[in-house]
Amino acid sequence: MHHPRNCDFNTLKRLLRYIQGTISFGLPITHGELQLRTYTDADWAADTTDRKSTTGSCTFLGPNLLTWTVKKQTTVAKSSTEAEYRALSSATSDVLWLRRLAAEFNIPQSAPTTIFCDNTSAIALSNNPVFHARTKHIEIDYHFISGHIQNGDIHIAHISSTDQIADILTKSLPLKQFQTLRHKLTIRSPNDQFEGGS
């Protein structure tokens, strides 16, 4: 940043305090079934500079957090459904790679990988072969997702917004909700008892 403002300094102080308070936190690895599952979310036009949405996703292998991603979408989404659908497409790409990697490690996935999404319109779009003028611009993402649903690679499932773990990756949250979702990500302090993924 060439011209930092007071709010930038305050944000940096908040970040450094968080890091200082969580320096000993970690990701425990526990036994459990070795099925992949992914949670994906997107904000909608939250960046006031360019109105691009942010995608967040996290994937678990059984009870263990395996990967997480946060990235700004490359184009401006015209609706929250479009932002969420683009997040689904990105998560699908990641899941396909992880399924191939799991197979290389002799951990074949016996069922489609579930991708959890809290946007019912995006889920309906992934299962609806009819395109309307308002959705033609995301047709490529549709065919990509739809093809992998039909091939049995993925399954899109609804999850309530309060249980959407990827929410922590896309927006600032109230402290209690942040701590709850951080716990569901399996990020633990050394004093926590770990009962195995949520």
Secondary structure per residue as TSV (DSSP state, phi and psi in degrees):
chain	resnum	aa	ss	phi	psi
A	1	M	-	360.0	130.1
A	2	H	-	-82.6	-32.7
A	3	H	S	-132.1	76.0
A	4	P	-	-63.8	143.0
A	5	R	-	-105.8	172.4
A	6	N	H	-59.1	-39.8
A	7	C	H	-64.4	-32.9
A	8	D	H	-66.7	-41.4
A	9	F	H	-63.3	-43.1
A	10	N	H	-64.2	-38.4
A	11	T	H	-63.7	-43.4
A	12	L	H	-62.7	-43.1
A	13	K	H	-60.8	-42.0
A	14	R	H	-62.5	-43.6
A	15	L	H	-62.2	-45.7
A	16	L	H	-64.4	-36.9
A	17	R	H	-64.5	-40.4
A	18	Y	H	-62.8	-46.0
A	19	I	H	-60.9	-44.2
A	20	Q	H	-60.8	-38.8
A	21	G	H	-78.7	-13.0
A	22	T	T	-124.2	17.8
A	23	I	T	-58.9	-28.5
A	24	S	T	-96.4	3.8
A	25	F	-	-70.1	155.6
A	26	G	B	-155.0	-178.3
A	27	L	-	-113.5	104.9
A	28	P	-	-70.9	151.9
A	29	I	-	-113.9	124.9
A	30	T	-	-127.8	163.5
A	31	H	-	-73.7	150.8
A	32	G	-	170.3	176.3
A	33	E	-	-61.3	150.5
A	34	L	-	-106.0	49.6
A	35	Q	-	-100.2	137.9
A	36	L	E	-78.4	145.5
A	37	R	E	-148.6	144.7
A	38	T	E	-129.0	145.2
A	39	Y	E	-118.8	131.9
A	40	T	E	-134.4	144.8
A	41	D	E	-151.0	162.0
A	42	A	E	-147.5	144.0
A	43	D	-	-83.2	-180.0
A	44	W	S	-128.1	109.9
A	45	A	S	55.2	36.0
A	46	A	-	-75.5	-22.5
A	47	D	-	-76.0	109.6
A	48	T	T	-71.2	-13.4
A	49	T	T	-75.4	-48.4
A	50	D	T	-127.7	-1.4
A	51	R	-	61.6	22.8
A	52	K	-	-83.3	148.3
A	53	S	-	-88.1	159.5
A	54	T	E	-110.4	131.5
A	55	T	E	-101.2	138.6
A	56	G	E	-135.0	138.7
A	57	S	E	-148.3	152.5
A	58	C	E	-141.5	142.1
A	59	T	E	-124.0	136.6
A	60	F	E	-111.2	145.6
A	61	L	E	-110.9	102.8
A	62	G	T	63.6	-131.4
A	63	P	T	-85.7	2.0
A	64	N	E	-104.6	129.9
A	65	L	E	-65.9	124.3
A	66	L	E	-104.8	-49.6
A	67	T	E	-142.7	157.4
A	68	W	E	-148.7	150.2
A	69	T	E	-142.5	138.1
A	70	V	E	-133.2	125.8
A	71	K	E	-152.9	151.2
A	72	K	E	-80.0	136.6
A	73	Q	-	-68.8	150.3
A	74	T	S	-81.0	-19.1
A	75	T	S	-128.4	161.2
A	76	V	-	-78.4	128.0
A	77	A	-	-83.8	138.6
A	78	K	S	-83.7	-10.7
A	79	S	S	-156.1	165.3
A	80	S	H	-65.7	-33.3
A	81	T	H	-62.3	-43.9
A	82	E	H	-63.6	-42.7
A	83	A	H	-61.0	-44.8
A	84	E	H	-66.5	-37.3
A	85	Y	H	-67.5	-39.2
A	86	R	H	-65.4	-35.4
A	87	A	H	-64.3	-40.3
A	88	L	H	-60.9	-42.1
A	89	S	H	-63.2	-44.4
A	90	S	H	-62.8	-43.6
A	91	A	H	-64.2	-37.1
A	92	T	H	-60.6	-43.6
A	93	S	H	-58.7	-45.5
A	94	D	H	-63.3	-43.1
A	95	V	H	-62.2	-42.8
A	96	L	H	-61.0	-41.7
A	97	W	H	-64.7	-43.7
A	98	L	H	-66.1	-35.5
A	99	R	H	-63.5	-41.8
A	100	R	H	-65.7	-41.6
A	101	L	H	-63.3	-43.3
A	102	A	H	-59.8	-41.5
A	103	A	H	-62.9	-38.3
A	104	E	H	-62.0	-32.7
A	105	F	T	-91.7	16.2
A	106	N	T	59.8	40.7
A	107	I	-	-124.0	66.3
A	108	P	-	-63.6	145.9
A	109	Q	-	-92.8	112.9
A	110	S	-	-79.6	-13.5
A	111	A	S	-134.6	163.4
A	112	P	-	-58.5	144.0
A	113	T	E	-76.0	127.9
A	114	T	E	-81.8	129.3
A	115	I	E	-111.3	117.8
A	116	F	E	-90.5	132.3
A	117	C	E	-136.8	141.6
A	118	D	S	-98.7	5.2
A	119	N	-	-104.1	106.6
A	120	T	H	-64.6	-31.1
A	121	S	H	-67.7	-39.5
A	122	A	H	-66.0	-37.6
A	123	I	H	-66.4	-44.3
A	124	A	H	-61.4	-40.3
A	125	L	H	-63.3	-37.2
A	126	S	H	-67.5	-22.7
A	127	N	H	-105.1	2.8
A	128	N	-	-110.6	112.4
A	129	P	-	-76.9	-3.5
A	130	V	-	-91.7	126.1
A	131	F	-	-104.5	142.0
A	132	H	-	-112.4	165.2
A	133	A	G	-55.9	-34.1
A	134	R	G	-74.7	-11.8
A	135	T	G	-116.0	1.6
A	136	K	G	-60.6	-32.0
A	137	H	G	-69.3	-11.7
A	138	I	G	-113.9	22.9
A	139	E	H	-61.8	-37.0
A	140	I	H	-62.9	-45.5
A	141	D	H	-59.7	-40.3
A	142	Y	H	-59.5	-51.3
A	143	H	H	-63.6	-34.9
A	144	F	H	-63.0	-51.7
A	145	I	H	-66.1	-47.8
A	146	S	H	-58.5	-42.0
A	147	G	H	-60.5	-39.6
A	148	H	H	-78.9	-23.8
A	149	I	H	-67.7	-46.7
A	150	Q	H	-65.0	-33.8
A	151	N	T	-75.3	-10.1
A	152	G	T	82.5	16.8
A	153	D	S	-80.5	-37.2
A	154	I	E	-135.0	161.1
A	155	H	E	-138.2	128.6
A	156	I	E	-94.7	126.6
A	157	A	E	-126.9	147.2
A	158	H	E	-81.1	144.2
A	159	I	-	-137.0	143.7
A	160	S	-	-66.5	152.3
A	161	S	G	-60.3	-32.2
A	162	T	G	-71.1	-24.0
A	163	D	G	-99.5	0.3
A	164	Q	-	-74.5	101.9
A	165	I	G	-61.3	-36.6
A	166	A	G	-67.5	-10.2
A	167	D	G	-56.6	-33.2
A	168	I	G	-65.1	-20.8
A	169	L	G	-90.7	-10.2
A	170	T	T	-115.9	-11.5
A	171	K	S	-159.1	162.4
A	172	S	-	-73.6	141.8
A	173	L	-	-128.6	156.3
A	174	P	-	-60.1	150.8
A	175	L	H	-51.8	-49.1
A	176	K	H	-60.9	-45.7
A	177	Q	H	-65.2	-40.3
A	178	F	H	-59.3	-47.5
A	179	Q	H	-64.9	-37.7
A	180	T	H	-63.2	-47.1
A	181	L	H	-69.8	-35.9
A	182	R	H	-61.1	-39.8
A	183	H	H	-63.4	-41.4
A	184	K	H	-67.1	-25.2
A	185	L	T	-73.8	-6.7
A	186	T	T	73.5	19.8
A	187	I	-	-79.7	122.3
A	188	R	B	-129.4	149.9
A	189	S	-	-83.0	161.2
A	190	P	T	-60.8	-21.9
A	191	N	T	-85.2	-13.4
A	192	D	-	-73.2	143.3
A	193	Q	-	-88.7	131.7
A	194	F	-	-103.4	121.0
A	195	E	-	-99.3	2.6
A	196	G	-	93.2	113.8
A	197	G	-	6.7	156.6
A	198	S	-	-109.8	360.0
